[in-house]
């Protein structure tokens, strides 16, 4: 609210600040519904963010459990020079390093999927032939047109290829901007989205996790949907109350 500090504002505080501001007062922005709208706007962003964080942890845990990877093996990061040559560490959300997948059949499945994904993306065979695994950027959805975020992802993909990993954006929902999807694919990102039904593991997050990793993620969400829906409903009710 332009007041600084990290403490929240009650409805009374909000109205006092807005009533004391001539410009906002002229427009009647001290209306209690405006307060509710502010709460809802920040809260909605937080809901999406927390669902995204939860999805990241869930997918990484499934990859660890199903492919026999340690927590360290399922993570990927790299160092690069930042401002004033100060080194900083960047990371993606999950990794499947082929050499650490002990089960021969599962390792072969991941390898076959990687080859098919590279062919679909028209990755040069000299590059695809030396890939040693997959790294994942996990999102609940991708609706933002933030060019800074896109450029960072494209830089991550370039680094992944130099370190012999296929980069893959794994989206939990179907919510991804078409322009972004085409741009990422042109930069040789594999893209998986939240399609259900008889879909390919080259297209669907849920088909990939089921057929390649070995866990029915869609069934997990269906089993727990009632709990998830109740939790979100409680949060939304609190956000949309004026008081």
C-alpha positions, -999 to +999 in steps of 0.1 A: +000+000+000+030+023-004+036+024+034+068+004+036+073-024+062+061-059+061+031-058+084-004-063+069-032-038+071-066-042+086-097-029+068-097+000+093-060+008+085-066+006+048-096+029+049-078+055+071-048+056+046-070+059+016-094+084+031-063+106+041-051+104+005-070+131-015-066+115-049-078+080-038-105+095-017-119+114-047-123+081-065-139+063-035-111+038-033-115+035+004-144+011-004-142-021+016-145-041-016-113-025-028-096-039+003-110-073-005-097-070-041-062-062-029-062-092-006-075-115-033-050-102-059-019-110-038-035-142-024-042-155-059-006-151-069+005-168-037-019-198-044-004-204-078+031-200-064+025-225-036+009-250-059+040-247-082+064-252-053+044-282-041+044-297-076+082-293-078+087-311-046+062-339-055+077-346-089+113-346-076+102-370-048+085-393-074+116-393-096+138-402-066+115-430-054+107-446-087+142-444-102+162-450-071+179-417-070+193-398-040+181-363-033+214-349-046+212-370-078+177-356-085+188-320-083+208-300-109+226-267-107+255-248-123+276-218-116+280-188-138+295-153-136+271-126-125+273-089-121+309-076-114+321-112-122+306-124-089+298-161-093+262-172-088+245-206-088+214-213-110+193-245-109+164-263-124+139-283-104+147-319-110+171-342-128+173-378-141+210-388-146+209-420-166+241-434-150+224-433-116+193-452-126+201-487-113+172-505-128+181-515-164+145-515-177+137-481-163+170-467-175+163-480-210+128-464-210+142-430-201+169-434-228+143-443-254+122-413-244+152-390-247+160-403-282+124-398-293+122-363-277+154-353-295+141-366-328+108-347-323+128-315-315+152-321-344+182-320-321+215-326-340+224-363-336+259-353-326+244-336-296+216-360-288+240-390-290+260-378-260+232-367-237+235-383-203+201-375-188+172-350-185+168-318-164+133-304-156+118-270-151+085-277-133+056-253-135+019-254-124+012-234-155+030-209-177+009-178-185+034-150-181+049-132-210+079-122-188+107-119-213+133-119-185+120-153-173+120-167-208+155-155-216+167-171-183+150-204-193+166-203-227+200-197-211+194-227-188+186-249-218+218-239-235+238-247-204+220-280-200+230-291-235+267-282-228+265-304-197+249-333-217+214-330-204+181-327-224+161-297-209+124-303-204+096-280-192+071-301-173+038-282-169+012-297-145-018-280-162-027-272-198-022-235-191+008-225-213+008-196-237+011-209-273+037-183-283+059-194-253+054-231-262+066-225-298+095-203-287+108-229-262+105-257-286+125-237-312+152-234-285+151-272-282+132-275-249+110-306-246+076-295-235+051-316-215+017-303-205-012-315-184-031-335-210-049-367-199-063-397-218-045-416-246-017-391-250+020-396-258+048-394-232+063-368-256+033-345-250+018-352-216+032-347-182+010-375-168+018-399-196+055-393-190+054-398-153+032-429-157+049-446-187+085-436-183+090-429-146+065-455-134+040-436-112+004-428-119+004-391-110-031-384-123-045-411-100-027-395-071-044-362-077-078-379-082-074-397-049-065-365-030-087-341-050-113-337-022-086-326+003-069-303-021-102-287-031-112-281+005-079-265+013-080-241-016-117-233-008-107-223+027-079-201+015-102-184-011-129-178+014-104-161+037-090-140+009-124-128-004-138-118+029-139-080+034-130-083+071 
